[in-house]
Amino acid sequence: MKKIINQLIKFGVVGGIAFLIDYIILYICTDFLGVYYLISSLISFSISTIFNYYASVNWVFDVDENKSNTRKFTLFIIFSVIGLGINQLIMWLGVDQLGIYYMIVKLGATAIVMIFNFVTRKMFLE
């Protein structure tokens, strides 16, 4: 139980930093560079995912060293792409369908994708 709590704390720290990277890049791309919010979201999510991969593998999870790095990275990318799909769907529904400000929708999307990420990374990286 202590191991899971420790992982959740580390996952929260890494997730918090990844969220800041994602949120700030989303805002800069959309509001300062004029990029369409769904494209900005794709860019920001991708950059934060790269950070999240390295931090998760090296600090959060007890990665099974018997599994190949290629396999671990491939699984990480597959689940990240699924997470991106969830993120984009929530962003589109919230902004285009419900008319909610994109930065507010991003908060909810991040919370949902964070849960998905923890569960899948715990299952497939360890």
N, C-alpha and C positions, 0 to 999 in steps of 0.2 A: 504494500500500500504506500509506503514511504517513497518507493521508486516512482510510482505513478504521480504522486503529488509533486515530487521534484521535477519530473518531466513536464508536468502541466505548468509549473512556474517558469521553467526554461522556455517552454513553448510559448507562454504568454509574453515573455520578454522579447523573444525573436519575432513573434507575431506583432507585437507592438511596434518594433522597429520597422518591420516589413510594411505594416499599415501606414506608418508615417511616410515611408518612401513612396508607397502607392498613392496615398492621398495627396501629398505635395506635388508629385509629378502629374497626377491627374489634373489638379488645379492649375498648375503652370501651363501645361499643354492646352487646356481648354480655355482658360481665361486670359492668358498672356499671349499664347501663340495662335489662338483661334482655331484649334483643331477640334473637329466634331467630337462630342463627349464619348461616344462609343469607341472611336479610334484612340482617343486619349486614355480611356480605360484599358484598352488592350495593351497599349504601350506601358502604362504605369504598372499594371498587373504583371506583365512579363518581367519587367526589371525587378520588381519586388520578389518575384518567384525565384529568380536567380540567387538573390541574397538569401532567401529563405532556404533554398536547397543546401547551400554551403553551411549555413548556421545549423540547420536541422541535422545534417549528416555528421558534422564535426562537434556539435555541442549538446543537442537536445536528446537525440535517440541513441540507444546502444545498437548501432548498426551492425548487423551480422556480417562479420568479415569474410565468412565463407561464401557469401553471395558476391557475384562479380559487380564491379563498379558500373559497368555498362548496364547490367540488369537493374541495379538500384536507380541509376539515373533515368533509364527508360521508364520504369514504373513511376518515378517521381514526376516525369514530364507528362505521362499519360494522365495521372490524377490531377496534375496542375491544369492540363487542358480541359478536363472535365470541370474542375473548379472555375476556370475561366468562362466556360459555357454557362455555368450556374450564375456567375457574377454578371455576365453580359445580359442574360435573360432577366435577372432581377433589375438591372439598370434600365433596360428597355421598358419593362413593365411599369416600373416606378416613375420614370421620367416621361416616356412617350404616351403611356396609357393612362397613368394616374395624375400626371402633371406636377409631380413632386420635384423640388430642386435636386439636381444630380448629386450634389455633395451630401445631402441628407440620405438619399437612396443608397449611396456608397457605404454609409455606416451599416445599414441593415445587410447589404450584400456581403460585406466583409465578415460580419458576425456569422452568417450562415456558412460561408465558404471556409471560415476558420474551423468550425466544428467538423465539416467534411474533411478538411486537410488533416486534422489531428487523428481522426479515426483511420483514414486510409494510410497515413504515414506510419502510424503505430502498427497497423496490421502488416504492411508490406516492406517496411525498412528494417524492422527488427527480426 
